[in-house]
Amino acid sequence: MGKRVRKFGKTGCLFWLLILVVIVVIILYRGKGSFREAFKSIGKGLRREVAEVEEPEDIAEKDEDVVIVEEEKDEEKQVPTEEIIPEKETKEAEKVTPVPEKKEEKQKAEETIRPKKLDATLYFVKINQTDGSAKPIPVKRTVEYLDSPITRTFNTLLRGSSQTETEKGIVSFIPENTKLLGAEIINGHLTLNFSSQLEDNYSGRDAILLELSQIMLTAFDFEQVKKVSILIDGQRRSYITGEGIPLKKVYIREDISQLYSGG
């Protein structure tokens, strides 16, 4: 009986010790699954505690690394202010500074644009109020022109005499509304192209001859003119007006006297 009691006592101690361990494990690691997993959890807990002890230093080191990286990024973003050029200054730099014109070139340009003046001699007709006779008479006019003094001179002639000249008996036998369509001079040969109104002279043969005299005398007053031809609407005519007065293809200075002396 005594031996059995001892044996039961040892077994009972072991039994209650096992029960106590089970209860402790269940209380501490309930929900952890098997005992094996419980022991694994205990190992993880120990490692986590060790990591928590070492964590402040690691975090501090990581934070220092982050700060250094951010500072490097900020330095990369910074652009030196000296390299920034304002837009206005760039545009002004692109402008080409004008080269000042030379005085001689400027004067030449003004001379080409500024009209030139010519003391031209126009021929009208002077009517004698006593006997009614008429003959060509020269009249001085200042004519302004750019590149063709002959054209400007004939345009002035076609406008007729002034009011003052008319009061003195100086008139034009060239019909009103006659226009100069063109004037060309080649090797001293002047060709004048008039509109059809040139033939609207119905005052008789003498008036037509005086009309032609006005044209010829005004043309030959230019030294460079050696010959003169008359076109009407761009065409050559053998006769002028209904009077049947011959119109020569080419006139020279000697032909002028024959025009009005015979009238």
Residue, then its C-alpha position, 0 to 999 in steps of 0.5 A: m500500500g505504501k509503494r502505491v501511494r508514492k507512485f501515485g504521488k509522483t504521477g499526480c505531481l506530473f499530472w498537475l504540472l502538465i495541466l498547469v503548463v497546458i493552461v498557461v499555454i492556452i491562456l497565453y497563446r490561445g488561438k495560435g493553433s497547435f503547440r508547435e505554432a505556439f512555440k513558433s509564435i513565442g520565437k517570433g515574439l522574442r525576435r520582434e522584441v529584439a528588433e524593437v530594441e534595435e529599431p530606433e538606431d535603424i530608423a535614425e539611420k534611415d531618416e538620415d538617408v532620406v534627408i540626404v536624398e531630399e537635399e540632393k534633389d533640392e540641389e538638382k532642382q535649383v537653377p542658377t539665377e544668372e542663366i535666366i534671361p528675361e524674354k524682353e532682353t532676348k527679343e531686344a538682342e535679336k533685333v538688328t541694329p539699323v545701319p545709319e544711311k550715308k548722307e550721300e546715299k540719302q541725298k541721292a534717294e531724295e533727288t530721285i523722288r523729288p520732282k525736277k523742274l524744267d523751263a520748257t517752251l510751249y507753243f500756242v497761237k497768237i491771234n492778231q485782233t486787228d486783221g485776224s491773222a494768227k501765228p505760233i508764239p512761244v510761251k515759257r512754263t516751268v514744268e515739273y517731272l520725274d523721269s520724262p520731261i517731254t511727256r510732262t511738257f506735252n501734257t501741259l500743252l494739251r491743257g491749253s492756255s491760261q486765262t491771262e494768256t487767253e485775255k491777251g489773244i493767246v489760244s490753242f488750236i489743239p482740240e480740247n480733251t485731246k490726250l497724249l497716250g504715249a511718247e517714245i524717243i529712240n535715237g532722236h526720233l520722237t513718236l507721239n501717240f494722241s487720242s482721236q480727239l486730235e482730229d476734232n478741229y473743224s475750224g478749217r485748213d489753216a487751224i489744222l496746220l496751226e495745230l500741227s505747228q504747235i506740236m512740231l515746234t514744242a517737240f523740236d524745242f528739245e535738242q535731242v529730238k531730230k525727227v517727229s512722227i504722229l500716231i492717232d490711237g496708235q495708228r499711222r494716218s496718211y491724212i488728218t481730219g476731213e479736210g484731207i490734209p496730208l500727215k507725213k510719216v516723219y517730220i523734220r525741223e525744216d517742215i515746220s515753216q511749211l505748215y503755217s507759212g502756207g496758211 
